[in-house]
Amino acid sequence: MSKEFAGKRALVTGGTRGIGLAIVKRLHAAGAEVIATARSVPEALPEGAGFIQADVSIPEGVDHIVQQTLEQLGGLDILINNVGGSSTSTAGALALTDEDWQTTFTANLFSSVRLDRGFLPYMAEQQSGVIVHISSIQRKLPGIMTMPYSAAKAALVNYSKNLATQFGPKGIRINTLAPGFTETEAAERLIARMAEQAGTDYTAARQQLMDELGGIPLGRPAKPEEVAELAAFLASYRASYITGCEYVIDGGTIRTV
């Protein structure tokens, strides 16, 4: 593999599992000095990769990440805002509390806003940097079961576009990556629960989940490594003239133009 990230310093939030871990491995394999963050200590990371234990959903956690990253790396070239998700009720608008909305927006929008605000002054000073926000196709497919999550990801895309316009003159590129259904370990556990509840097997439950999304033309979910490959492209010199864009990687799930 090309060492295209040799000499580059990268931070990946939520970098110990799923898509985040795949991105950590991809950047590290290409020569980057990488730090992953998470609330819990991981079982394993690539040898040589760093780790900061912190909760990005609170300002103190973000401050700790910024401080430790700058101390350990001396600066930052690549920021991958990967943390996100939702555990709110799936019963629709009237079942959602203020806390549900606040918690979801904190995880999927405000954590990125705070981290960007912490690192952008240093990137602006060095007149270079890349930020990739991990969004979701749910922002284009708002559904009853994912209402706060879809809204938060839509806000993230809007914010990211605005930020790219503001910081382009400083040499900083900012883009959004929107994965569709990706077969992470968490997704595999979900599919297994669905199969158990429905009295079917894993394959049938996996197909059911794809059908609920309206089908995936390529016939399967994404692999975390495929999403990581797109993230690496956006972070690399190969994407040097790309900023303010959203890249969808969903196997063709979204049919609209």
C-alpha positions as CSV (number, residue, x, y, z in Angstrom):
1,M,0.0,0.0,0.0
2,S,1.2,3.5,-0.8
3,K,2.4,5.5,2.1
4,E,0.6,8.6,1.0
5,F,-0.1,9.7,4.5
6,A,3.5,9.5,5.7
7,G,4.1,12.5,7.9
8,K,0.4,13.3,8.4
9,R,-1.2,13.4,11.8
10,A,-4.8,12.1,12.1
11,L,-7.5,11.9,14.7
12,V,-10.5,9.6,14.3
13,T,-13.4,9.9,16.8
14,G,-15.2,6.6,17.6
15,G,-12.2,5.0,16.1
16,T,-12.2,1.7,18.0
17,R,-15.1,-0.1,16.3
18,G,-16.9,-0.4,13.0
19,I,-16.3,2.3,10.4
20,G,-14.1,4.3,12.7
21,L,-11.7,1.4,13.3
22,A,-11.6,0.6,9.6
23,I,-10.6,4.3,9.0
24,V,-7.9,4.1,11.7
25,K,-6.5,1.0,10.1
26,R,-6.6,2.5,6.6
27,L,-4.8,5.7,7.5
28,H,-2.3,4.0,9.7
29,A,-1.4,1.4,7.0
30,A,-0.8,4.4,4.6
31,G,1.7,5.9,6.9
32,A,-0.3,8.4,9.1
33,E,0.3,8.9,12.7
34,V,-3.2,8.1,14.0
35,I,-5.0,8.6,17.3
36,A,-8.4,7.0,17.9
37,T,-10.9,8.2,20.5
38,A,-13.7,6.4,22.3
39,R,-15.4,6.3,25.7
40,S,-14.1,2.8,26.4
41,V,-10.6,1.4,26.2
42,P,-10.5,-0.8,23.0
43,E,-9.5,-4.4,23.0
44,A,-7.1,-3.8,20.1
45,L,-5.8,-1.1,17.7
46,P,-3.2,-1.3,15.0
47,E,0.3,-1.4,16.6
48,G,1.6,2.2,16.8
49,A,-1.8,3.8,16.8
50,G,-2.6,6.1,19.7
51,F,-5.7,6.2,21.9
52,I,-7.5,8.9,23.9
53,Q,-10.3,7.9,26.2
54,A,-13.0,10.6,26.3
55,D,-16.6,11.3,25.8
56,V,-17.2,13.7,22.8
57,S,-20.8,14.4,23.9
58,I,-19.6,16.7,26.7
59,P,-17.5,19.8,26.3
60,E,-14.9,18.6,28.9
61,G,-14.4,15.4,26.8
62,V,-13.8,17.5,23.7
63,D,-11.4,19.8,25.5
64,H,-9.4,16.7,26.7
65,I,-9.2,15.3,23.2
66,V,-7.9,18.6,21.7
67,Q,-5.4,19.1,24.5
68,Q,-4.1,15.5,24.4
69,T,-3.9,15.4,20.6
70,L,-1.9,18.6,20.4
71,E,0.4,17.4,23.1
72,Q,0.9,14.0,21.5
73,L,1.1,15.0,17.8
74,G,2.1,18.6,18.0
75,G,-0.8,19.5,15.6
76,L,-3.3,17.9,13.4
77,D,-3.6,17.4,9.6
78,I,-6.7,15.1,9.3
79,L,-9.8,15.1,11.5
80,I,-12.4,12.4,11.0
81,N,-15.6,13.1,12.9
82,N,-17.0,9.7,13.0
83,V,-18.9,9.5,16.3
84,G,-22.7,9.3,16.0
85,G,-25.7,7.2,16.4
86,S,-29.0,7.2,18.3
87,S,-30.8,5.2,20.9
88,T,-34.0,7.2,21.1
89,S,-37.6,5.8,20.8
90,T,-38.5,4.6,17.3
91,A,-42.3,5.3,17.9
92,G,-42.4,8.7,16.2
93,A,-42.5,12.4,17.0
94,L,-44.9,12.3,20.0
95,A,-42.8,9.7,21.8
96,L,-39.7,11.8,21.7
97,T,-38.7,14.0,24.6
98,D,-36.6,17.2,24.7
99,E,-33.8,15.0,26.1
100,D,-34.1,12.6,23.2
101,W,-33.6,15.4,20.7
102,Q,-30.8,17.1,22.7
103,T,-28.9,13.8,23.2
104,T,-29.1,12.9,19.5
105,F,-28.0,16.3,18.3
106,T,-25.2,16.4,20.8
107,A,-23.8,13.1,19.5
108,N,-24.3,13.7,15.8
109,L,-23.8,17.5,15.4
110,F,-22.5,19.3,18.5
111,S,-19.6,16.9,19.1
112,S,-18.3,17.7,15.6
113,V,-18.9,21.4,16.0
114,R,-16.9,21.5,19.2
115,L,-14.0,19.4,17.8
116,D,-13.8,21.5,14.7
117,R,-13.8,24.7,16.8
118,G,-10.9,23.2,18.8
119,F,-8.7,22.2,15.9
120,L,-9.5,24.7,13.2
121,P,-7.4,27.5,14.6
122,Y,-4.3,25.3,14.4
123,M,-5.1,24.1,10.9
124,A,-5.7,27.7,9.9
125,E,-2.3,28.7,11.3
126,Q,-0.6,26.0,9.3
127,Q,-2.7,26.9,6.2
128,S,-3.7,23.3,5.6
129,G,-5.9,20.5,7.0
130,V,-8.7,18.1,6.1
131,I,-11.9,17.5,8.0
132,V,-14.3,14.7,7.1
133,H,-17.7,14.5,8.8
134,I,-19.4,11.1,8.7
135,S,-23.1,11.6,8.1
136,S,-25.7,9.1,6.9
137,I,-28.0,8.5,4.0
138,Q,-30.8,8.8,6.7
139,R,-30.5,12.5,6.3
140,K,-32.0,12.0,2.8
141,L,-34.4,9.2,3.9
142,P,-36.1,10.7,7.0
143,G,-38.2,8.0,8.6
144,I,-40.4,7.6,11.7
145,M,-37.9,5.3,13.4
146,T,-34.9,7.6,12.9
147,M,-36.5,11.1,13.2
148,P,-33.9,12.9,15.5
149,Y,-31.0,11.1,13.9
150,S,-32.0,12.0,10.4
151,A,-32.5,15.6,11.4
152,A,-29.2,15.8,13.1
153,K,-27.3,14.4,10.2
154,A,-29.1,16.8,7.8
155,A,-27.9,19.6,10.1
156,L,-24.4,18.2,10.0
157,V,-24.3,18.3,6.2
158,N,-25.5,21.9,6.1
159,Y,-23.0,22.9,8.8
160,S,-20.2,21.1,7.0
161,K,-21.0,22.9,3.7
162,N,-20.9,26.3,5.4
163,L,-17.7,25.5,7.2
164,A,-16.0,24.5,4.0
165,T,-16.9,27.9,2.5
166,Q,-15.5,29.8,5.5
167,F,-12.2,27.9,5.7
168,G,-11.4,27.1,2.1
169,P,-9.3,30.3,1.8
170,K,-7.3,29.0,4.8
171,G,-6.3,25.9,2.8
172,I,-8.6,23.6,4.8
173,R,-10.8,21.1,2.9
174,I,-14.0,20.0,4.6
175,N,-16.3,17.3,3.2
176,T,-19.1,14.9,4.3
177,L,-19.3,11.2,3.8
178,A,-22.7,9.5,4.0
179,P,-22.7,5.7,4.3
180,G,-25.7,3.6,3.8
181,F,-26.3,0.3,5.6
182,T,-22.9,-0.9,6.6
183,E,-22.3,-4.4,8.0
184,T,-20.4,-3.5,11.2
185,E,-20.3,-5.6,14.3
186,A,-23.2,-3.6,15.7
187,A,-25.2,-4.2,12.6
188,E,-24.5,-7.9,12.8
189,R,-25.7,-8.0,16.3
190,L,-28.9,-6.2,15.3
191,I,-29.5,-8.7,12.4
192,A,-28.9,-11.6,14.8
193,R,-31.6,-10.1,17.2
194,M,-34.0,-9.6,14.3
195,A,-33.5,-13.2,13.2
196,E,-34.1,-14.5,16.7
197,Q,-37.2,-12.4,17.2
198,A,-38.6,-13.4,13.8
199,G,-37.7,-17.1,14.1
200,T,-35.6,-16.9,10.9
201,D,-31.9,-17.2,10.1
202,Y,-29.3,-14.5,9.7
203,T,-29.5,-14.3,5.9
204,A,-33.3,-13.8,5.9
205,A,-33.0,-11.1,8.6
206,R,-30.2,-9.4,6.7
207,Q,-32.4,-9.3,3.6
208,Q,-35.4,-8.0,5.6
209,L,-33.3,-5.1,6.8
210,M,-32.2,-4.3,3.2
211,D,-35.8,-4.5,2.0
212,E,-36.9,-2.1,4.7
213,L,-34.4,0.4,3.2
214,G,-36.1,0.0,-0.1
215,G,-33.5,-2.5,-1.4
216,I,-29.8,-2.2,-2.2
217,P,-29.2,-2.5,-6.0
218,L,-25.7,-4.0,-5.4
219,G,-27.4,-6.7,-3.3
220,R,-25.5,-6.3,0.0
221,P,-24.5,-3.9,2.7
222,A,-21.2,-2.0,2.6
223,K,-18.2,-3.3,4.3
224,P,-16.5,-0.9,6.8
225,E,-13.3,-1.1,4.8
226,E,-15.1,0.2,1.7
227,V,-16.3,3.3,3.6
228,A,-12.8,3.7,5.0
229,E,-11.4,3.7,1.5
230,L,-13.6,6.6,0.5
231,A,-12.7,8.5,3.7
232,A,-9.0,7.9,2.9
233,F,-9.5,9.3,-0.6
234,L,-11.2,12.4,0.7
235,A,-8.4,12.9,3.2
236,S,-5.6,12.5,0.6
237,Y,-3.9,14.7,-1.9
238,R,-5.9,12.9,-4.6
239,A,-8.9,14.9,-3.4
240,S,-6.9,18.2,-3.2
241,Y,-9.6,20.2,-5.2
242,I,-12.6,18.7,-3.4
243,T,-14.3,20.6,-0.6
244,G,-17.8,21.4,0.5
245,C,-19.1,18.2,-0.9
246,E,-21.1,15.2,0.3
247,Y,-20.1,11.7,-0.9
248,V,-22.7,9.0,-0.6
249,I,-21.6,5.4,-0.4
250,D,-24.8,3.2,-0.2
251,G,-24.7,0.6,-3.0
252,G,-27.4,2.6,-4.9
253,T,-29.9,2.7,-2.0
254,I,-30.9,6.4,-2.7
255,R,-32.6,6.4,-6.1
256,T,-33.2,10.2,-6.4
257,V,-30.9,12.6,-8.3
